[in-house]
Amino acid sequence: MHRRQGALIADVIVVLGFVAIGRANHGEGNAITETLSVAAPFLIGLALGWRRIWRAPNPTTPAMGLRVLVPTVVIGLLLRALLFNRAVPLAFDIVATVFLAATLIGWRVIWSKFSRKLLG
């Protein structure tokens, strides 16, 4: 259970980090309410992705990262455009997809390599 909770927390941190970095790069600051507002569509997508893997025996594998990535990006971008009335230019789609893929899958790749060495 702890591994599952830790993985979920790591994924939420990844999404919040993506938004915070983007807002900082665009000079928008990182007020908590604004950051959460911008992150909301992606956090909803992440939650739906986690519904798919919650019962998985090991949510820290790179394959589980891919299973979380797809709904996070697709649902996040759709909700951002349709419900949150925020522009979704192609460049943003690409950056969001690449950043979230690198981080949601990437931390799991690193974890898989180090946990095998640490845990035997």
DSSP file (Angstrom, degrees, kcal/mol; ACC not computed):
  #  RESIDUE AA STRUCTURE BP1 BP2  ACC     N-H-->O    O-->H-N    N-H-->O    O-->H-N    TCO  KAPPA ALPHA  PHI   PSI    X-CA   Y-CA   Z-CA
    1    1 A M     >        0   0    0      0, 0.0     4,-2.4     0, 0.0     5,-0.2   0.000 360.0 360.0 360.0 -38.1    0.0    0.0    0.0
    2    2 A H  H  >  +     0   0    0      1,-0.2     4,-2.7     2,-0.2     5,-0.2   0.880 360.0  52.9 -63.9 -37.7    2.8    2.4    0.8
    3    3 A R  H  > S+     0   0    0      2,-0.2     4,-2.4     1,-0.2    -1,-0.2   0.914 109.7  49.3 -62.6 -42.3    4.3    2.0   -2.7
    4    4 A R  H  > S+     0   0    0      2,-0.2     4,-2.3     1,-0.2    -2,-0.2   0.934 113.1  45.5 -62.7 -48.2    1.0    2.8   -4.2
    5    5 A Q  H  X S+     0   0    0     -4,-2.4     4,-2.5     1,-0.2    -2,-0.2   0.904 113.0  50.8 -64.2 -41.5    0.5    5.9   -2.1
    6    6 A G  H  X S+     0   0    0     -4,-2.7     4,-2.5     2,-0.2    -1,-0.2   0.900 110.3  49.5 -62.4 -41.5    4.1    7.0   -2.8
    7    7 A A  H  X S+     0   0    0     -4,-2.4     4,-2.2     2,-0.2    -2,-0.2   0.901 110.8  49.8 -65.6 -40.9    3.7    6.6   -6.5
    8    8 A L  H  X S+     0   0    0     -4,-2.3     4,-2.3     2,-0.2    -2,-0.2   0.929 111.5  48.4 -63.7 -44.6    0.5    8.6   -6.5
    9    9 A I  H  X S+     0   0    0     -4,-2.5     4,-2.4     1,-0.2    -2,-0.2   0.915 110.2  52.3 -61.9 -42.6    2.1   11.4   -4.5
   10   10 A A  H  X S+     0   0    0     -4,-2.5     4,-2.1     1,-0.2    -1,-0.2   0.908 109.6  49.5 -59.9 -42.0    5.1   11.4   -6.9
   11   11 A D  H  X S+     0   0    0     -4,-2.2     4,-2.2     2,-0.2    -1,-0.2   0.898 109.8  50.1 -65.7 -40.4    2.7   11.7   -9.9
   12   12 A V  H  X S+     0   0    0     -4,-2.3     4,-2.7     1,-0.2     5,-0.2   0.914 110.3  51.0 -63.5 -41.3    0.8   14.6   -8.3
   13   13 A I  H  X S+     0   0    0     -4,-2.4     4,-2.7     1,-0.2    -2,-0.2   0.896 107.8  53.6 -62.1 -39.7    4.2   16.3   -7.7
   14   14 A V  H  X S+     0   0    0     -4,-2.1     4,-2.4     2,-0.2    -2,-0.2   0.941 111.2  44.7 -59.7 -48.4    5.1   15.8  -11.3
   15   15 A V  H  X S+     0   0    0     -4,-2.2     4,-2.0     1,-0.2    -2,-0.2   0.930 115.2  47.0 -64.6 -45.4    1.9   17.5  -12.6
   16   16 A L  H  X S+     0   0    0     -4,-2.7     4,-2.7     1,-0.2    -1,-0.2   0.884 112.0  51.8 -64.1 -37.1    2.2   20.3  -10.1
   17   17 A G  H  X S+     0   0    0     -4,-2.7     4,-2.8    -5,-0.2     5,-0.3   0.901 106.5  53.8 -64.2 -41.6    5.9   20.8  -11.1
   18   18 A F  H  X S+     0   0    0     -4,-2.4     4,-2.1     2,-0.2    -2,-0.2   0.929 113.2  42.7 -57.0 -47.4    5.0   20.9  -14.7
   19   19 A V  H  X S+     0   0    0     -4,-2.0     4,-2.8     2,-0.2     5,-0.2   0.923 113.9  50.4 -67.7 -45.0    2.5   23.7  -14.1
   20   20 A A  H  X S+     0   0    0     -4,-2.7     4,-2.3     1,-0.2    -2,-0.2   0.911 112.3  47.2 -62.1 -42.5    4.8   25.6  -11.7
   21   21 A I  H  X S+     0   0    0     -4,-2.8     4,-2.6     2,-0.2    -1,-0.2   0.929 113.5  48.7 -64.5 -44.7    7.7   25.5  -14.2
   22   22 A G  H  X S+     0   0    0     -4,-2.1     4,-1.3    -5,-0.3    -2,-0.2   0.919 112.5  47.3 -61.5 -44.4    5.4   26.6  -17.0
   23   23 A R  H  <>S+     0   0    0     -4,-2.8     5,-3.2     1,-0.2     6,-0.6   0.899 113.1  48.8 -65.7 -39.8    4.0   29.4  -15.1
   24   24 A A  H ><5S+     0   0    0     -4,-2.3     3,-1.5    -5,-0.2    -2,-0.2   0.905 108.9  53.1 -66.2 -41.1    7.4   30.6  -13.9
   25   25 A N  H 3<5S+     0   0    0     -4,-2.6    -1,-0.2     1,-0.3    -2,-0.2   0.765 111.7  46.5 -65.7 -24.6    8.8   30.4  -17.5
   26   26 A H  T 3<5S-     0   0    0     -4,-1.3    -1,-0.3    -5,-0.2    -2,-0.2   0.261 116.2-114.0-100.6  10.8    5.9   32.6  -18.6
   27   27 A G  T < 5S+     0   0    0     -3,-1.5    -3,-0.2     1,-0.1    -2,-0.1   0.776  78.7 127.5  66.4  27.6    6.4   35.1  -15.8
   28   28 A E      < -     0   0    0     -5,-3.2     3,-0.4     1,-0.2    -4,-0.2   0.485  61.2-134.1 -94.7  -3.6    3.0   34.2  -14.3
   29   29 A G        -     0   0    0     -6,-0.6    -1,-0.2     1,-0.2    -3,-0.1  -0.062  18.0 -95.9  73.5 176.9    4.2   33.5  -10.8
   30   30 A N        +     0   0    0     -7,-0.1    -1,-0.2    -3,-0.1   -10,-0.1  -0.224  47.5 166.9-132.5  46.8    3.2   30.5   -8.7
   31   31 A A     >  -     0   0    0     -3,-0.4     4,-2.8     1,-0.1     5,-0.2  -0.398  42.6-124.8 -57.1 137.1    0.4   31.6   -6.5
   32   32 A I  H  > S+     0   0    0      1,-0.2     4,-2.6     2,-0.2     5,-0.2   0.891 106.6  49.7 -57.5 -45.1   -1.1   28.4   -5.1
   33   33 A T  H  > S+     0   0    0      1,-0.2     4,-2.0     2,-0.2    -1,-0.2   0.908 114.3  44.6 -65.0 -41.0   -4.7   29.0   -6.2
   34   34 A E  H  > S+     0   0    0      2,-0.2     4,-2.4     1,-0.2     5,-0.2   0.906 112.9  51.3 -69.0 -40.6   -3.6   29.9   -9.8
   35   35 A T  H  X S+     0   0    0     -4,-2.8     4,-2.4     1,-0.2    -2,-0.2   0.925 112.4  46.4 -61.7 -44.1   -1.2   26.9  -10.0
   36   36 A L  H  X S+     0   0    0     -4,-2.6     4,-1.7    -5,-0.2    -1,-0.2   0.872 110.5  53.9 -66.5 -36.0   -4.0   24.6   -8.8
   37   37 A S  H  < S+     0   0    0     -4,-2.0    -2,-0.2    -5,-0.2    -1,-0.2   0.917 113.2  41.8 -63.5 -43.3   -6.4   26.1  -11.3
   38   38 A V  H  < S+     0   0    0     -4,-2.4     4,-0.4     1,-0.2    -2,-0.2   0.869 117.4  48.1 -71.4 -35.9   -4.1   25.5  -14.2
   39   39 A A  H >X S+     0   0    0     -4,-2.4     4,-2.6    -5,-0.2     3,-0.7   0.727  88.3  89.8 -75.7 -22.0   -3.2   22.1  -12.9
   40   40 A A  H 3X S+     0   0    0     -4,-1.7     4,-2.4     1,-0.3     5,-0.2   0.846  84.4  48.8 -49.7 -49.1   -6.8   21.0  -12.3
   41   41 A P  H 3> S+     0   0    0      0, 0.0     4,-2.0     0, 0.0    -1,-0.3   0.891 115.7  45.1 -62.2 -35.3   -7.5   19.5  -15.8
   42   42 A F  H <> S+     0   0    0     -3,-0.7     4,-2.5    -4,-0.4    -2,-0.2   0.852 111.1  52.6 -75.5 -33.8   -4.3   17.5  -15.7
   43   43 A L  H  X S+     0   0    0     -4,-2.6     4,-2.5     2,-0.2    -1,-0.2   0.863 108.9  50.9 -67.6 -34.9   -4.9   16.4  -12.1
   44   44 A I  H  X S+     0   0    0     -4,-2.4     4,-2.2    -5,-0.3    -2,-0.2   0.935 111.6  47.3 -65.1 -45.7   -8.4   15.2  -13.2
   45   45 A G  H  X S+     0   0    0     -4,-2.0     4,-2.2    27,-0.3    -2,-0.2   0.897 111.7  51.2 -60.3 -40.7   -6.8   13.2  -16.0
   46   46 A L  H  X S+     0   0    0     -4,-2.5     4,-2.6    26,-0.2    -2,-0.2   0.917 107.8  52.2 -62.6 -43.8   -4.2   11.9  -13.6
   47   47 A A  H  X S+     0   0    0     -4,-2.5     4,-1.4     1,-0.2    -1,-0.2   0.903 110.4  48.1 -60.4 -41.2   -6.9   10.7  -11.2
   48   48 A L  H  X S+     0   0    0     -4,-2.2     4,-0.8     1,-0.2    -1,-0.2   0.874 110.8  51.4 -68.0 -35.8   -8.7    8.9  -14.1
   49   49 A G  H >X S+     0   0    0     -4,-2.2     3,-0.8     1,-0.2     4,-0.8   0.892 107.0  53.6 -64.6 -39.2   -5.4    7.3  -15.1
   50   50 A W  H 3X S+     0   0    0     -4,-2.6     4,-1.6     1,-0.3     3,-0.4   0.786  97.2  64.9 -67.9 -26.8   -4.9    6.2  -11.5
   51   51 A R  H 3< S+     0   0    0     -4,-1.4     4,-0.3     1,-0.2    -1,-0.3   0.847 101.2  53.2 -60.5 -31.1   -8.3    4.5  -11.5
   52   52 A R  H << S+     0   0    0     -3,-0.8    -1,-0.2    -4,-0.8    -2,-0.2   0.787 121.3  27.4 -74.1 -27.9   -6.8    2.2  -14.2
   53   53 A I  H >< S+     0   0    0     -4,-0.8     3,-1.9    -3,-0.4    -2,-0.2   0.406  84.6 106.3-117.2   2.7   -3.8    1.2  -12.1
   54   54 A W  T 3< S+     0   0    0     -4,-1.6    -1,-0.1     1,-0.3    -3,-0.1   0.867  89.9  39.9 -54.9 -39.6   -4.9    1.5   -8.5
   55   55 A R  T 3  S+     0   0    0     -4,-0.3    -1,-0.3    -3,-0.1    -2,-0.1   0.416  86.3 123.8 -91.5   2.6   -5.1   -2.2   -8.0
   56   56 A A    <   -     0   0    0     -3,-1.9    -3,-0.1     1,-0.1   -52,-0.0  -0.366  68.5-127.5 -61.8 141.4   -2.0   -3.0  -10.0
   57   57 A P  S    S+     0   0    0      0, 0.0    -1,-0.1     0, 0.0   -53,-0.1   0.826  99.0  20.2 -62.6 -30.6    0.5   -5.0   -8.0
   58   58 A N    >   +     0   0    0      1,-0.1     3,-1.1   -55,-0.0     6,-0.2  -0.764  59.8 177.9-142.8  94.6    3.3   -2.5   -8.7
   59   59 A P  T 3  S+     0   0    0      0, 0.0    -1,-0.1     0, 0.0    49,-0.0   0.427  74.7  76.4 -76.2   3.7    2.3    1.0   -9.9
   60   60 A T  T 3   +     0   0    0      4,-0.1    52,-0.3    51,-0.0    51,-0.1   0.350  68.8 106.7 -97.0   7.2    6.0    2.0  -10.0
   61   61 A T  S X> S-     0   0    0     -3,-1.1     4,-1.6     1,-0.1     3,-0.6  -0.543  80.5-118.2 -83.0 152.4    6.9    0.2  -13.2
   62   62 A P  H 3> S+     0   0    0      0, 0.0     4,-1.8     0, 0.0     5,-0.2   0.844 114.6  59.9 -56.5 -33.9    7.4    2.2  -16.4
   63   63 A A  H 3> S+     0   0    0      1,-0.2     4,-1.8     2,-0.2     5,-0.1   0.884 103.8  49.8 -62.5 -37.6    4.5    0.4  -18.0
   64   64 A M  H <> S+     0   0    0     -3,-0.6     4,-1.4     2,-0.2    -1,-0.2   0.837 105.6  57.9 -69.6 -31.7    2.2    1.8  -15.3
   65   65 A G  H  X S+     0   0    0     -4,-1.6     4,-2.5     1,-0.2    -2,-0.2   0.897 106.2  48.8 -61.8 -40.5    3.6    5.3  -16.0
   66   66 A L  H  X S+     0   0    0     -4,-1.8     4,-1.8     1,-0.2    -2,-0.2   0.888 107.9  54.3 -66.1 -38.8    2.5    5.0  -19.6
   67   67 A R  H  < S+     0   0    0     -4,-1.8    -1,-0.2     1,-0.2    -2,-0.2   0.784 114.6  40.9 -66.8 -26.0   -1.0    3.9  -18.4
   68   68 A V  H  X S+     0   0    0     -4,-1.4     4,-1.8     2,-0.1    -2,-0.2   0.815 109.3  61.1 -85.6 -35.8   -1.2    7.0  -16.3
   69   69 A L  H  X S+     0   0    0     -4,-2.5     4,-2.7     1,-0.2     5,-0.3   0.920  96.8  56.8 -58.4 -49.4    0.4    9.3  -18.9
   70   70 A V  H  X S+     0   0    0     -4,-1.8     4,-2.7     1,-0.2     5,-0.4   0.927 112.5  37.8 -57.9 -53.8   -2.2    8.8  -21.7
   71   71 A P  H  >>S+     0   0    0      0, 0.0     4,-1.6     0, 0.0     5,-0.8   0.872 114.0  57.7 -67.1 -32.0   -5.3    9.9  -19.7
   72   72 A T  H  X5S+     0   0    0     -4,-1.8     4,-1.1   -27,-0.2   -27,-0.3   0.949 116.8  33.2 -59.8 -47.6   -3.3   12.6  -17.9
   73   73 A V  H  X5S+     0   0    0     -4,-2.7     4,-2.8     3,-0.2     5,-0.3   0.956 123.3  43.0 -74.4 -51.9   -2.3   14.2  -21.2
   74   74 A V  H  X5S+     0   0    0     -4,-2.7     4,-2.3    -5,-0.3     5,-0.2   0.955 122.5  37.0 -64.2 -52.0   -5.4   13.5  -23.3
   75   75 A I  H  X5S+     0   0    0     -4,-1.6     4,-3.0    -5,-0.4     5,-0.3   0.903 116.3  55.0 -68.1 -39.9   -8.0   14.3  -20.7
   76   76 A G  H  X<S+     0   0    0     -4,-1.1     4,-2.2    -5,-0.8    -2,-0.2   0.927 111.6  43.0 -58.5 -46.4   -5.9   17.2  -19.3
   77   77 A L  H  X S+     0   0    0     -4,-2.8     4,-2.0     2,-0.2    -1,-0.2   0.904 115.4  49.2 -68.4 -40.7   -5.7   18.9  -22.7
   78   78 A L  H  X S+     0   0    0     -4,-2.3     4,-3.1    -5,-0.3     5,-0.4   0.947 114.3  44.1 -64.0 -47.6   -9.3   18.3  -23.5
   79   79 A L  H  X>S+     0   0    0     -4,-3.0     5,-2.2     1,-0.2     4,-1.6   0.894 110.3  56.5 -64.0 -39.1  -10.6   19.6  -20.2
   80   80 A R  H  <5S+     0   0    0     -4,-2.2     6,-2.5    -5,-0.3    -1,-0.2   0.914 116.8  35.7 -57.8 -42.8   -8.2   22.6  -20.4
   81   81 A A  H  <5S+     0   0    0     -4,-2.0     4,-0.2     4,-0.2    -2,-0.2   0.924 127.6  32.3 -78.1 -45.3   -9.7   23.6  -23.8
   82   82 A L  H  <5S+     0   0    0     -4,-3.1    -3,-0.2    -5,-0.2    -2,-0.2   0.906 131.4  20.4 -86.4 -44.0  -13.4   22.7  -23.3
   83   83 A L  T  <5S+     0   0    0     -4,-1.6    -3,-0.2    -5,-0.4    -4,-0.1   0.778 128.1  42.2 -99.4 -29.9  -14.2   23.2  -19.6
   84   84 A F  S   <S-     0   0    0     -5,-2.2    -4,-0.1     2,-0.1    -3,-0.1   0.414  95.0-135.0-100.5   1.5  -11.5   25.6  -18.4
   85   85 A N        +     0   0    0     -6,-0.3     2,-0.4    -4,-0.2    -4,-0.2   0.852  52.6 145.0  48.3  45.5  -11.5   27.8  -21.5
   86   86 A R        -     0   0    0     -6,-2.5    -1,-0.2    -7,-0.2    -2,-0.1  -0.916  54.5-107.7-112.7 140.1   -7.8   28.0  -21.8
   87   87 A A        -     0   0    0     -2,-0.4    -6,-0.0     1,-0.1    -1,-0.0  -0.316  25.2-161.7 -62.7 145.7   -6.0   28.1  -25.2
   88   88 A V        -     0   0    0     -7,-0.0    -1,-0.1     4,-0.0    -7,-0.0  -0.661  12.1-172.9-130.7  76.3   -4.2   24.9  -26.2
   89   89 A P    >>  -     0   0    0      0, 0.0     4,-2.1     0, 0.0     3,-0.6  -0.312  37.6-110.1 -67.7 155.8   -1.7   25.8  -28.9
   90   90 A L  H 3> S+     0   0    0      1,-0.3     4,-2.4     2,-0.2     5,-0.2   0.869 118.5  57.4 -55.1 -40.1    0.1   22.9  -30.6
   91   91 A A  H 3> S+     0   0    0      1,-0.2     4,-2.6     2,-0.2    -1,-0.3   0.897 106.7  48.9 -60.1 -39.3    3.4   23.9  -29.0
   92   92 A F  H <> S+     0   0    0     -3,-0.6     4,-3.1     2,-0.2     5,-0.3   0.914 108.6  53.5 -65.8 -42.3    1.7   23.5  -25.5
   93   93 A D  H  X S+     0   0    0     -4,-2.1     4,-2.3     1,-0.2    -2,-0.2   0.923 112.4  44.8 -55.5 -45.3    0.4   20.1  -26.5
   94   94 A I  H  X S+     0   0    0     -4,-2.4     4,-2.8     2,-0.2     5,-0.3   0.942 114.8  46.3 -66.9 -48.5    3.9   19.0  -27.5
   95   95 A V  H  X S+     0   0    0     -4,-2.6     4,-2.8     1,-0.2     5,-0.3   0.924 113.8  49.1 -61.6 -44.8    5.6   20.4  -24.4
   96   96 A A  H  X S+     0   0    0     -4,-3.1     4,-2.4     1,-0.2     5,-0.3   0.928 114.0  45.9 -60.6 -45.6    2.9   19.0  -22.1
   97   97 A T  H  X S+     0   0    0     -4,-2.3     4,-2.2    -5,-0.3     5,-0.2   0.933 116.5  43.4 -64.3 -47.3    3.2   15.5  -23.7
   98   98 A V  H  X S+     0   0    0     -4,-2.8     4,-2.7     2,-0.2     5,-0.2   0.938 116.9  45.7 -66.7 -46.9    7.0   15.4  -23.7
   99   99 A F  H  X S+     0   0    0     -4,-2.8     4,-2.1    -5,-0.3     5,-0.2   0.948 116.4  44.4 -62.3 -48.9    7.4   16.8  -20.2
  100  100 A L  H  X S+     0   0    0     -4,-2.4     4,-2.9    -5,-0.3     5,-0.4   0.865 114.3  50.0 -67.6 -34.9    4.8   14.6  -18.6
  101  101 A A  H  X>S+     0   0    0     -4,-2.2     4,-1.8    -5,-0.3     5,-0.8   0.945 111.8  48.3 -65.0 -46.4    6.0   11.5  -20.5
  102  102 A A  H  X5S+     0   0    0     -4,-2.7     4,-0.6    -5,-0.2    -2,-0.2   0.866 122.2  34.2 -62.1 -35.9    9.6   12.1  -19.4
  103  103 A T  H  X5S+     0   0    0     -4,-2.1     4,-2.0    -5,-0.2     5,-0.3   0.905 117.7  47.1 -90.5 -44.1    8.6   12.6  -15.8
  104  104 A L  H  <5S+     0   0    0     -4,-2.9     4,-0.3    -5,-0.2    -3,-0.2   0.875 129.7  27.0 -67.6 -35.0    5.7   10.2  -15.2
  105  105 A I  H  X5S+     0   0    0     -4,-1.8     4,-2.0    -5,-0.4     3,-0.3   0.830 118.1  61.4 -89.0 -38.4    7.6    7.4  -16.9
  106  106 A G  H  X<S+     0   0    0     -5,-0.8     4,-2.3    -4,-0.6     5,-0.2   0.886 100.6  49.9 -59.7 -45.1   11.1    8.7  -16.1
  107  107 A W  H  X S+     0   0    0     -4,-2.0     4,-2.6     1,-0.2    -1,-0.2   0.854 111.1  52.4 -64.9 -29.7   10.8    8.6  -12.4
  108  108 A R  H  > S+     0   0    0     -4,-0.3     4,-2.8    -3,-0.3    -1,-0.2   0.874 106.9  51.5 -72.2 -36.6    9.6    5.0  -12.6
  109  109 A V  H  X S+     0   0    0     -4,-2.0     4,-2.0     2,-0.2    -2,-0.2   0.949 113.8  44.4 -61.6 -48.3   12.5    4.0  -14.8
  110  110 A I  H  X S+     0   0    0     -4,-2.3     4,-2.6     1,-0.2     5,-0.3   0.931 114.3  49.4 -61.9 -46.5   14.9    5.5  -12.3
  111  111 A W  H  X S+     0   0    0     -4,-2.6     4,-3.1     1,-0.2     5,-0.3   0.915 108.9  53.0 -59.7 -44.0   13.0    3.9   -9.4
  112  112 A S  H  X S+     0   0    0     -4,-2.8     4,-1.4   -52,-0.3    -1,-0.2   0.904 112.3  44.5 -60.0 -42.7   13.0    0.5  -11.1
  113  113 A K  H  X S+     0   0    0     -4,-2.0     4,-1.3    -5,-0.2    -2,-0.2   0.935 119.6  39.7 -68.6 -46.5   16.7    0.5  -11.6
  114  114 A F  H  X S+     0   0    0     -4,-2.6     4,-2.6     1,-0.2     5,-0.2   0.863 112.0  54.8 -74.8 -35.5   17.6    1.8   -8.1
  115  115 A S  H  X S+     0   0    0     -4,-3.1     4,-3.1    -5,-0.3     5,-0.2   0.876 106.3  53.0 -68.1 -35.0   15.1   -0.3   -6.2
  116  116 A R  H  X S+     0   0    0     -4,-1.4     4,-1.0    -5,-0.3    -1,-0.2   0.907 113.0  44.4 -63.3 -40.2   16.4   -3.5   -7.7
  117  117 A K  H  < S+     0   0    0     -4,-1.3    -2,-0.2     3,-0.2    -1,-0.2   0.901 120.0  40.6 -70.1 -40.5   19.9   -2.6   -6.6
  118  118 A L  H  < S+     0   0    0     -4,-2.6    -2,-0.2     1,-0.2    -3,-0.2   0.888 123.5  36.8 -74.6 -40.5   18.8   -1.5   -3.1
  119  119 A L  H  <        0   0    0     -4,-3.1    -1,-0.2    -5,-0.2    -2,-0.2   0.503 360.0 360.0 -95.9  -4.6   16.2   -4.3   -2.5
  120  120 A G     <        0   0    0     -4,-1.0    -3,-0.2    -5,-0.2    -4,-0.2   0.456 360.0 360.0  95.0 360.0   18.1   -7.1   -4.2
